[in-house]
């Protein structure tokens, strides 16, 4: 049996209230060894992140499981650990939830439903909260691992109407969350007009990631309609980025309480 929809309910509530959230994406292949985990623990001290995402396009199963355990240890169960799987092998019952992704922007059946079928029996035996998510890859002006592995074309940056129609199709198929991703290491983030178009099309929580390497880029994504911003590669290049973005986020959410 899966958990009750605790995180799903939280995301929907925060979206209705206009409150924004922040997730830090940890790639197990880029966070290995005792020193790496000590550094991560130091960087997490002092600010209550909303979520950890764990996953990547190319991850050894043993490294993946180790990463989930270490992130859970570092967070001391205060911060939900959500799986962001790059394949059916990236499943761990020790996490709190999983983004059950369907790559609805592509036309490769392996990533629309194939990997999901392989993962489903394992997931049914866990207590993970399943978050059905329409995943949309967006051109970030740099070829990414997701594009190569999935063998799908990203959504053109200048086609917000196409992104909105794709999200609508996902909504009508019953998907709950939507994830616009320019991919790890993208040169440019998801365009604001595309975020706005998808925000108008669907009422489910909207996640945006890829190419967010500054406070201003995170702010623009939130202002355009993102509910949850994901920082990954940007934090690897700038160790202080997550803390900087969190400080902005804390001030923004606090301002909602001011009459």
C-alpha positions in Angstrom: 0.0 0.0 0.0 1.3 3.5 -0.8 1.3 6.4 1.6 -1.6 8.8 1.8 -1.3 11.7 -0.7 0.6 13.8 1.9 3.1 15.5 -0.4 0.5 15.8 -3.3 -1.9 17.5 -0.9 0.8 19.8 0.4 1.9 20.8 -3.2 -1.8 21.5 -4.2 -2.3 23.5 -1.0 0.8 25.6 -1.5 -0.1 26.2 -5.1 -3.6 27.5 -4.1 -2.1 29.8 -1.5 0.5 31.2 -3.9 3.3 29.8 -1.8 6.5 28.8 -3.6 8.7 25.8 -3.0 12.3 24.8 -3.7 13.9 21.4 -4.4 17.5 20.5 -4.6 18.3 17.8 -7.2 21.1 15.4 -6.1 22.7 13.3 -8.9 24.2 10.2 -7.2 27.0 10.0 -9.8 28.1 13.5 -8.8 27.9 13.1 -5.1 30.1 10.2 -4.0 32.6 9.6 -1.2 32.7 10.6 2.4 33.9 14.1 1.7 31.1 14.8 -0.7 28.5 13.8 1.9 30.2 15.9 4.5 30.2 18.9 2.2 26.5 18.3 1.4 25.7 18.1 5.1 27.5 21.4 5.7 25.7 23.1 2.9 22.3 21.9 4.1 22.8 23.2 7.7 20.8 26.4 8.5 18.0 26.4 6.0 14.9 24.1 5.8 14.8 23.1 2.2 11.3 21.9 1.0 12.4 18.8 -0.9 15.3 16.8 -2.0 15.1 15.2 -5.5 17.4 12.2 -6.1 18.1 10.8 -9.6 19.9 11.1 -12.9 20.1 9.9 -16.4 23.0 7.5 -15.8 23.2 6.2 -12.3 24.6 2.9 -11.0 21.9 1.2 -8.9 24.3 0.8 -5.9 25.3 4.5 -6.0 21.6 5.4 -6.3 20.6 3.5 -3.1 23.6 4.9 -1.2 22.6 8.4 -2.2 19.0 8.0 -1.0 20.2 6.7 2.3 22.8 9.4 2.8 20.3 12.2 1.8 17.8 10.8 4.3 20.5 10.7 7.0 21.6 14.3 6.3 18.0 15.6 6.3 17.2 13.7 9.5 13.8 12.9 8.0 12.9 16.6 8.2 13.0 17.1 4.4 11.1 14.8 2.1 13.2 12.8 -0.3 11.5 12.4 -3.7 12.8 10.1 -6.4 13.4 11.7 -9.8 14.1 8.4 -11.7 16.0 8.2 -14.9 15.0 4.5 -15.4 12.9 1.8 -13.8 16.0 0.8 -11.7 16.0 4.0 -9.8 13.5 2.9 -7.1 14.1 2.8 -3.4 11.5 2.1 -0.7 13.7 4.2 1.7 12.6 7.5 0.0 9.3 9.3 0.8 7.8 9.6 -2.7 8.5 9.2 -6.4 7.8 11.4 -9.4 6.1 8.7 -11.6 7.2 10.4 -14.8 5.7 10.1 -18.3 7.7 12.0 -20.9 4.6 13.4 -22.6 6.6 15.9 -24.8 8.2 13.0 -26.6 7.0 10.2 -28.9 9.1 7.4 -27.6 6.8 4.8 -26.1 9.7 3.5 -23.9 9.5 6.7 -21.8 5.8 7.3 -22.2 4.8 4.0 -20.7 7.5 1.3 -21.1 9.8 2.1 -18.2 6.7 2.8 -16.1 5.4 -0.8 -16.7 8.7 -2.2 -15.6 8.8 -0.1 -12.4 5.1 -0.6 -11.4 5.3 -4.0 -9.8 8.2 -2.9 -7.6 6.5 0.3 -6.6 3.3 -1.6 -5.7 5.4 -3.4 -3.0 6.6 -0.2 -1.4 5.1 2.5 0.8 6.2 5.3 -1.5 3.8 8.1 -2.3 3.3 8.0 -6.1 3.2 11.4 -7.7 1.9 11.0 -11.3 3.8 13.6 -13.3 3.7 14.8 -16.9 7.3 15.5 -17.8 8.0 17.9 -20.6 11.5 18.4 -21.9 12.2 21.9 -23.2 15.0 23.1 -25.5 17.7 24.8 -23.3 20.0 25.5 -26.2 22.3 22.7 -25.3 21.9 19.0 -25.9 21.2 17.2 -22.6 21.5 13.6 -21.3 17.8 13.3 -21.0 17.4 14.1 -24.7 20.1 11.6 -25.7 18.9 8.8 -23.4 15.2 9.2 -24.2 15.8 9.8 -27.9 13.1 12.5 -28.0 13.1 16.0 -29.3 12.6 18.8 -26.7 9.8 21.3 -27.1 10.9 24.3 -29.1 11.5 27.4 -27.0 9.3 29.6 -29.1 6.2 27.3 -29.0 4.4 28.0 -25.7 1.1 27.0 -27.2 2.5 23.5 -28.0 3.6 23.2 -24.4 0.2 24.2 -23.1 -1.5 21.7 -25.4 0.8 19.0 -24.3 0.1 19.8 -20.6 -3.7 19.8 -21.3 -3.4 16.4 -22.8 -1.6 15.2 -19.7 -4.3 16.8 -17.5 -7.1 15.0 -19.5 -5.1 11.7 -19.1 -5.3 12.2 -15.3 -1.8 13.3 -14.5 -1.6 15.4 -11.3 1.7 17.3 -11.5 3.6 18.8 -14.5 7.4 19.3 -14.8 8.9 21.6 -17.4 12.6 20.8 -17.6 15.3 22.3 -19.8 17.6 19.5 -18.6 20.8 19.4 -16.5 23.4 21.8 -17.6 21.0 23.7 -20.0 22.4 27.0 -21.2 19.0 28.7 -20.9 16.1 27.9 -18.5 12.5 27.3 -19.5 11.1 30.5 -21.1 8.8 32.5 -19.0 6.1 32.6 -21.7 6.1 28.8 -21.8 5.7 28.6 -18.0 2.9 31.2 -18.2 1.1 29.2 -20.9 1.3 25.9 -19.0 0.3 27.6 -15.8 -2.9 28.9 -17.5 -3.6 25.5 -19.1 -3.5 23.3 -16.0 -4.4 23.8 -12.3 -2.0 21.1 -10.9 1.3 22.0 -9.3 3.9 23.1 -11.8 7.6 22.1 -11.4 10.3 23.9 -13.3 13.9 23.0 -13.6 17.0 23.1 -15.8 19.3 26.1 -16.4 18.4 27.8 -13.1 21.8 29.0 -12.0 21.0 32.3 -10.3 18.5 33.8 -7.9 17.1 36.0 -10.7 16.3 32.9 -12.9 14.6 31.2 -10.0 12.6 34.4 -9.3 11.5 34.7 -12.9 10.3 31.1 -13.0 8.3 31.6 -9.8 6.9 34.9 -11.1 5.8 33.2 -14.4 3.8 30.6 -12.5 6.1 27.8 -11.3 5.1 26.4 -7.9 8.3 24.4 -7.3 11.7 25.3 -8.7 14.4 22.7 -8.9 18.1 23.5 -8.7 20.7 20.9 -9.7 23.7 21.6 -11.8 23.7 25.3 -10.8 24.3 24.3 -7.2 27.2 22.1 -8.3 28.9 25.1 -9.9 28.0 27.5 -7.1 27.9 25.9 -3.7 26.0 28.9 -2.2 23.3 29.0 -4.8 20.6 27.0 -2.9 21.1 29.1 0.2 20.8 32.3 -1.8 17.6 31.2 -3.5 16.2 29.9 -0.3 16.7 33.4 1.4 14.7 35.0 -1.5 12.0 32.3 -1.2 11.7 32.8 2.6 11.1 36.5 2.2 8.6 36.0 -0.7 6.5 33.5 1.3 6.7 35.6 4.4 5.3 38.6 2.4 2.1 36.6 1.7 1.3 36.8 5.4 1.5 40.6 5.5 -2.0 42.2 5.2 
